[in-house]
Amino acid sequence: MRSSTSATVTVPGDSTVPSASTAAQQPTVSVSGLRKMFRRRDGETVPAVDSISLDVKSGEFVVLLGPSGCGKSTLLRCIAGLEQPDSGVIKLHGRTSFSSAESVDLPPEKRRLGMMFQTYALWPHMSVFDNVAYPLRARRTPRPEVERRVQHVLDLVGISELRRQYSGQMSGGQQQRVALARALVSNEGLILFDEPLSNVDAKVRELLRREIIKMQQEIGFTAIYVTHDQTEAMEMADRIAVMERGRIAQIGAPREIYERPVSRYVGRFIGTTNELAGRVTQIVDSETVRVATDLGDVFAARGDDGVKVGAEVVMLARPESCRLEPRSDTADDTVNTWDVTVTKSMFLGMHTEHLVRLQGRRSTSSCARIRTEGCGRLETACAFASDAATCER
């Protein structure tokens, strides 16, 4: 068995950094107990980042997802060194970049990372080549090395023919590639993305995010990507961290976040949900509970192991986990099935979404959204059946 030992290498003029064998065992980014407060005009202090801990492995693509004001960009800026946290620890490549206890706060240029901003931050008076070369020249990299590395990343992102042009002469998609090339050219292995695709139209955005994924897989850099776009997060991420009021509400693989949200907030933010409140009346088994609702009894997945009989819960069901069927005389006896009236059908290409009004067994009604494949031509009166529902506190 190969022995594992911890060692350090001292770099002249720099702090101690781990050796290659140690680096392989530790995350590229490690955030522990990070806290950042902001003071409003009225004097109230609010936590933009509230005791967050997060590890990002080498080569991993982690997306920080949430609405405006949830703290995702502030967390990213703290990691980059553009905001000073109030407390906590940030380690990049195994090296302490910030520690409130040790009074360490490295400037951005010493944190060994690249960053791509929402506005791209390109200098209009510089050519594409000079914009991309700027980080290398700031570090006094020899001229032949600058030429070689800049040309390499321009070829990589597919804009080598634009090297002498200025940003004002290029489209938004081309500017995005210049900004990405500048983030890649330092070859630090870690890139932070602050909503880089929010300024381009939908079709270009779809193309560019696929290009980012392709380059990340080919080059293998570690990425932390901030967005409020759920589709973007689901498509790009190895893991998604859903943020709420300065905290990470849930972190996991896209499928886990979508299918097993830990809270109503996460379920609502990731995709569309149908919601139904009720009270747990029976623990059927380790995975299923029976819930009494205004629409009758519902059998639901036990989303929280702590759910007990008598608990007030909200059940969440995705539109695609529901189906519409022709009305039958046995519908009243079928589990999780209700009579509905289709009020509107919206053709969206690959699928059709239907708005329906449910008629409960207790003379109550509710509304729901159902997704079906194809054109979805339906009779007005149907039976609505839910295949899956997640039970949440």
Secondary structure, DSSP 8 states (H G I E B T S, - for coil): -------EEE-TTS-EEE-HHHHTTS-SEEEEEEEEEEE-TTS-EEEEEEEEEEEE-TT-EEEEE--TTSSHHHHHHHHHTSS--SEEEEEETTEEEEETTTTEE--GGGS--EEE-TT----TTSBHHHHHHHHHHHTT--HHHHHHHHHHHHHHHT-GGGTT-BGGGS-HHHHHHHHHHHHHHT--SEEEEESTTTTS-HHHHHHHHHHHHHHHHHH--EEEEEES-HHHHHHH-SEEEEEETTEEEEEE-HHHHHHS-SSHHHHHHSS--EEEEEEEEEE-SSSEEEEEETTEEEEEE---TT--TT-EEEEEE-GGGEEEEE--TTGGGSTTEEEEEEEEEEE-SSEEEEEEEEE-TTS-EEEEEEEEETT----SEEEEEES--EEE-
